[in-house]
Amino acid sequence: MTDPPAPRSRLLKLLDWSDRDKCLLLSVLLWGYMFFICVWHQVTVHLTEFGRNYVSSQGTAMLNSVVLINLLGWVLLLAWGGWLRHENRHSRIYPNVFLSFFSVGFVLLGWVFGLYSPMTGMVLMGSPLVGFILFGFTRVAWNFAFTVCVVLLLAWLSVSGYVEHAIYFARDPVSKQHLSYYWIASTVAFMVPFITSVITLVALLLGRWVHREKQIRDQALHDPLTGLSNRRELFAQLAHELARGRRSGQSLTLCVMDLDHFKRINDSHGHGVGDQVLVQVSEILRACLRETDLIGRIGGEEFVLALPETGAAGAATVLERCRETIASSPVPLESGDFLTVTASFGAVLWLPGHPANHALTDTQLLSRADEALYLAKGAGRNRVMFWSQEEEGAAAFP
């Protein structure tokens, strides 16, 4: 039995959540935020001098109504989302209702406290940012446009005298004549949880994006079975090593390795065993080669090895060690038997200072290594052979 995922790991995968579950999480957070405002309001009105001097009776009643509407609304949305989750159902309407209620609820709060307050601007800027990331551009853009239109309408109505601005206050708590430090501290207290939540959420989502980008890049550049570089990545690295070798004058050995009778393994034991062989051989190659060496899988059972700054003698030693390790490491089968695997190696030495091969491309080098591999297979397989420039052929090494 596997352990359930830790809460933090689930939160890090927030982008993968369904819209229903995203709405549920945000509903919990927003209900808590509204409850915080409710507690602050009751304490302010009944226990502080600020409430007696600055809060109007009409504003008290209005905020009571707005907070009650918000608290009940988030409870209903939680109940709806919880029922959908319990029934393992999804609804296209649910996220739209969630976004619309969020807009209405916070516009009402902004109207009560004042549309020009820092809190209103913070909500107008921070909420769409999170919404675009979580729910996509189109759905959030419509709600954001609606919210902006309502805010502009209320601003015009308040300027024109049709509705009262900042109805919560009997007089302005922040002006040249009066400066309430209690209200400034309260504003900061309102903003800190919201800003912290927005920053944390955005940081988690951006971290998830970076992780996704890395996964996509790895999938594009690596063989999914063995984790080795694929053809694209291998040749990009090889081109870099050849360019570096031309500048430094250092040699490079390129090798093509092919598993002997691999088709027979697949036909006799199945592709599952064939995959097991490929994975084990990949691990052996990683163990036998240096971190600076290049390893890639470019075909079914075909691997390419590149050994920078390695001459013929050093390469022969390394490749022979790879060959011996593969041959002496049988693959265990489910039946309890062991499958012996061998490999053939065809290598070519590249000397950048030599006029005959200084300008050789990676494709030409690979072709020569292929010729050596062909001769290694013709000579009985399970051996290492080097392409010989002098003889225009291949020679066993050493």
N, C-alpha and C positions, 0 to 999 in steps of 0.2 A: 504494500500500500504506500503510495507516495504522499508526502506531507503536503498540506495545502500551502499555496504561495503566501509568503509573508505580505502583510499589508503594504509595506513600503514598496516591494517589488510590483504589487498590483497597481499602486499609485503611479509608479514610473511608466507603466504601460497604459496610461490614461488615454493616449491617442487611439489605442486599440479598443477601448470600451465602446459599447453601443451608445447611441444618443440617449436612450432611456436611462442607462446607468450614470452617464454624465449629468443628466438633469437631477437624478436622485442625490448624487453627491453635492451638487451646488445647492439644491433645495435645503439640505441639512445645514450647510454653511450659512445660507442666507437666513434661515429661520433663527439660527443662533445669533446672527448679526442683529436681526430685528428684536430679538429678546433682549440683547444688550442695550439697544436704544430704548426699549420699554422700561428697563430697570433704571437707566440713567434719567429718563423723563420723570419717573415717579419720585426718585430721590431728589432731583432738582426742584420740582414743584413743591414738595412737602417738607423738605429738610434744609434747603439752602436759601441764603439771602438773595442770590441771583434769581431764583424762582419768584420771590416776592417782588423784586424790583424790576425785572425785565420781562417776565413771561406773562402774556395776556391770558385772560380766562377763555377767550374765544380760541386762542392758539392751543391752549391745553386740551380743550374739547376736540379740536380738529386733529391734533397729533394722536390723541387717544383713539380716534376713529381710524386714522391712517395706519397706525401700528396694529390695531386689531384686525383690519382688513389684510394686512401683510401676513400676520401670524397665522390667521385662519387659511389664507390662500396657500401658504407654503405647506401647511399641514395637509390640505386637500391634495396638493400636488405630490406630496410624499406618499399619501395613501394611494393615489392613482398609480404612481410609479411602482410602489411596492406591490400592488395587485398585479400589474403587468409583469413584474419580475417573478412573482410567485407562479403565475400562469405561463411563464416563459414566452410571453408575447411582446410584440413591439408595435408601436403606434406612430404614424407620421404626424398625427395631430398633437401628441403629447409634447414634443420639443417646441412646437410652434406656440402652444398655450404657455409653456414655461417662459419662453422668451418674451412673449407679449405681456405676461403678468409681471415679469421683472421690470420691463420698461414702465408700465403703469405705476407699479409700486414705488419705484424710485423717483419718478416724475412728481408724484404726490408728495413724497418726502422733500424733494427739492423745492416745491412750491411752498410748503409749510415753513421751512427754514430759510428760504430765500434762494432764488435761482442763480444769484451771483456769488454764492458762497463757494469756498474751495472744495467742499464735499461734492457739490453738484458737478463742478468741472472734472473732479477726479473720477466720478462715476461715468461721466460721458466719455472720458478718454480711456479709462482702464477696461471698462466692460466690453466695448467692441473688440479690443485687442484679444482678450481671452475668448470672446465669442467666435471671432474669425478662426482662431486656432481649433476650437473644439467642435464647432458646428458648421463650418464652411462659410464662404463669403456671402452667397446670395441670401440665405435665410436670415443671417444676422444683419446684413445691409438694409433689408426692408424694415426691420424693427428699429435699427439705428436711425434711418431716415424719418420714420414715424416719430420717434422720440425727439429728434431735433426740431421737427415741425411743431410738435406740441410745446416744447420749451420756448421756441420763438414766439408762438402764439400767446402763451402765458406772459412772456416778457412784454409783449406789445400791450396786452390787456392791463398789466400792472402799471406800465408807463402811462397809458391812457386813462388810468383811474377807474377802470371797470372792475378790477379785482385788487385786493390788498396785497402788497408785496410783503413777504416774510411775516405771515399772519401769526406766527408763534410768538413774536416779540411785541411787547408793549412799546418798547423803544429800542433803538439800535444799540447793541452791546459793544460795537466796535466803531467808534467815530472819533473825531477830534475832541469832542466834549466828554465822551465817556469811553473808557477802555476796560472791558471786563476780562481779567485774566482767567476767570473761571470758564468763560465761553471759549477763549483761545485754547485752554487746556482740554476742554471738552471736544473742540473741533479736532485737535490732534488725536485725542482718544478715539474719535470716530474714524479718522483716516488711517491710523496705524494698522488696525486689523485688516481693513480692506486692502491697503497697499501691500501689506505683508502677504496676504493671500494671493493677490494678483502676481506679485513678484515671484513667490514660491511656485505658483502654478505655471507661470510662463517659463521659469527656469527648468522645471521638470519637463515641460513639453519641449523646450529647446534641446535639453539633454537627450530626450527621446528621439528627436529629429536627428541629432548628431549620431546617435547609436544606429538609427535606421540607415542613415547615409553610409556609415561604415559597413553595415551589413550588405547594402546594395553594392557598394564598391567591392567588397570581398567576394560576393557572388559573381560579379562581373569579371574578376581577375583571377579567381581561384577555382580549381576543380572541386565540385561539391562533394565527391566521394572521398578523396584523399587529402584535400586541403592544400595540395601543391599548386604552384602557379599554373594557369592554363596557357595556351599557346600565345594569346595576346600579351599577357603579362610577362611571360618568359622572354619573348622576343624584344619587348621594350627594355627589360633588364639587360639582355644580351647586347643590344645596340649600345646601351650606356657603357657596359664593360669594354666593348670593342673600341669605343671612342676614348675611354680612359686609357686603354692599352696603347693606342696610337700616340697619346700624349706622353705616357711614361715609358714606353718601349717594353713593357712587361708582356710576357707570353700568356696565352690562354689555351686551355684544352677543352674542346667541345666533344661531347660523347652522346651517342644515341644508344639507348638500352632497350631491348625487347625481351619480354618473357617468352621462354621457349614453350612451344606447343600450348599456348594459352587457350586457343580455340578448343582444343581437346579437353582441357580442364572444364570449360563452360559446358561443353556437350556431355561430358561424363558425370559431372558433379552438380551442374546447375550454376546459374549466374550469381546466386548468393555466395557460393564458395569462391567463384571468380572475383567477386567484390572483396571478399575477405583476403584473398591473395594480394590484390592490388593495395589494400590498406596496409597489410603487413610489410610488403616490399617498400612502400613509401616510408614507413617508420624506420626500416633498416637503412634506407638511403639517407634519411635525416641524421641517423645516428653515426653513419660512417663518414659523412661529409662535414666540412666546416660551415660555420654560420655565413661566411662570405661567399660560399659556393651557391650556384643556382640549380634548382631542381624544378622540373616541370613535367606535367603529364600532357602530351599533345595528341594522344590517340587512345584506342582501347587499352592496349598493353604496352604502349610505347612511351618511354620517358626520355627526357633530354637533360643532361647534366653539363654544367659549365663550370670549369675550375679556373678562376682568374689567378694570374701570377703563378702558374704551375707549368713546369716543363714536362717533357715526355716521361722521364724517370719517375718523378713525383706523381704524375697522373696515373702511370701504370700501377704504382703501388696502391694508390687509393682505389682505383677501379677494380683491381684484383681483390682487395679487401671487401669491396661491395659484392663482388661475384661470389666469393667464398662464403660470406655471411648469409647471402640469400640461399645458396645451395645447402648450407648446414643448418638452416632454420625451417624445418618442415612445418606446414600449416596444419593445426589440429582440426579434425572433422568431427561432426556430431556423433558419428558412429564409433568414435574412439580411435580411429585410424589416423595416420598422418600422411599428408600429401607433400612430396618433395618437389620443390620448384627450382628451376635454374633459369639463368638469364644470359643473353649474349650482348656484348658491348662492342660498338664500333666508334673509334675515337679519331680525332684529327687535332694536330698541334698547330696553333696559329702563332706565328712569329711576326710581330708588326715591323721589325726592322728588315725582314727579308723582302727583297723587291718583288718576288713572285707572288706573295700572298698578303702584302701590306694593305692592298685595296680590296681584298676579298670581302664580300658581304656576308651577313649571317646566313642567308639562304644558300650561298655557295659553300660555306663551311658545313652547313647541315647536310648538303648533298654529298660532300666527301665523307662525312661521318656515316651516312647511310650506306655508301659503298663499302666502307670497312665493316659495317654491321652485316651486310649481305654476304661478304666473304667469311665472316665469323660463323654465320649460320651454315654456309656451305662447307666449312671445315669441320663441322660436327657439333656446333652450338656450345653453350656453356664455356665461353672463352672471351678474352679481350683481344681485339685487334686494332692496330693503328693504321690509318691511311698513310702511305709512304709517297711523298712528293717525288722522290728521285725515281721510283719505279712506277709512278702513276697507278699505284694499286694499294693493297693493304698488306701489312706484315704483322705477324703475331708478336706480342710484346710481353715479357722481354725476350 
